[in-house]
Amino acid sequence: MVYSADDEEYTSQLYGVPVDGSRDPVVLNAPFPPGGELQQYIGRRFRITADSTRVVYAANQEVLAQVELFVVPIDGSAEPMKLNAPLEAGIDIYIAFDPFILGPRSTWVAYRAYTVLGQSNQLFAAPLVGSREAVRLTELETNIHYAFTRDETELVFIARNELGENHLFAAPPTERGEPTRQNGALTSFGDVLDFRVTPAGDRVVYLADQNTDGVNELFTSFLQATPARRR
C-alpha cells in the first residue's frame, strides 16, 4: 500500500507498507530540502504503475523552486530516480490538471514541461526503468489530452500548430521525430477537441469541427494508416 502523510514537521512524505503489516512503513521519497514536499494535483500526490512495482510522483525534491518527476520501487528497495529531462532554473514540469500519465505496460511515463521559461508546454516521454533520457516528442504546444496505446508503441496527443489549430498527432515514445497527424484536413477555425484510443490500440476516435466550423462531429482514424473518416 502507498499513501502520503505529513511528518512531524508538516511536510508531505510518500510512504509504502505491505498490506499484511509485516513491516513498518518506509519513506519512499528522498529527503526534501527545507520547504520541499510532494506536489498535489486534483487530489492526487502519486500514481502507481499497472504492475504495482513502482510509484511515480512529482515533488520539489532536489531544488525548492523546481517541481520534477521521480519514480521509486513500491517497496523502497532502491533510491528514487529522476525521470524528467533537465530543466532550466525556475521551470517546473506542468502539474496542473493531470501532470503525467503512465503507460498500461508500466514502461513509460508522459508529461508536459516548459523547455524555456515563457514558452509553451511541450510533451515528453521517459522510460520508467533503465538510464535512457526523456525524449521531447514535439516542439508544438500540447494540451492536457494525451494517451498511450495499449502496447505503448504510440503516444497520441493534441497539439497546436503555428496557425493556432489544434490537431491530433501520434508519435513513438522512444525517439524524437516528426509526429504523424491523425485527423483529416480542418476547415477554417476548426479544431480537434478530444479523443479516445480504442482498446485494441489500432484506432483513435476524436471529436472535431473538422468539416464545418462550430459543428462538432466524431471521426475515426487508423493510427498512422488511413485518412480519417466521419462516423
Steps between C-alpha positions, in 0.01 A plus 500: 500500500619850420381817670607855575500660842652796678793437728561675832619808308177506290688396187307271266697176456439185292477170689477134405392211721397136437123451528558211743686729741807279493732798531481865596433771239805633318548844347523459123607849397851634551551766769350834402676835528345733759154588368492218245226238489277288279295703255124449492286521185125434484522332840783265391861496613629194313417223251571127525603309187260241361728215612509641855880506514577873489363835614530822300469834675561871446694694762747780554735236632837633386442875454236686700395720209473215247238222482630188327387144433638192681446122507578265788445128566178449694686308771769767543774257396683768298544875500261716292607574142427830326303454180473842337748657263720777646307818573619857497501689828150605599325251269282214627330206345136594444298378800158660444220259405659158437874577484611158375363168377638148526498247219281188548806273479681692775801591286441866403383826652389808306502852640498862389757764582639831385842480339562874524333733747204673336466252213212257453463162667648216297454125526768261625522125552738322735565131576416386853796262509855529372718802441356628172427874506159658450408586140321815386242375250404831343586867512132587456292617794312202641184504710381272779370229263756223441496120534708191430383218279455164673843374396665838570643518148323831435414808702193680366454869579341829397736784414468852361683578176647830385159608364332455835314183396467204737587178316521137608845339482669170583866431565705212641631579849840355422648773284458858394366550151220651300166390652238360262179698465194281551209729416382604156536850358327757721264765374585861585494548878445127549664313786534154646338518843538156658582137418510143627727214392307178439567204735675315216734796459479510120249785463428836649155660524497877526261793531554795266330769296703368211260560209293795626613757753299467820342165403665235716499147358665168576770360273711188505846437365732202486815604681761600238296333228197634312352851489229569756140440402182624662281260695 
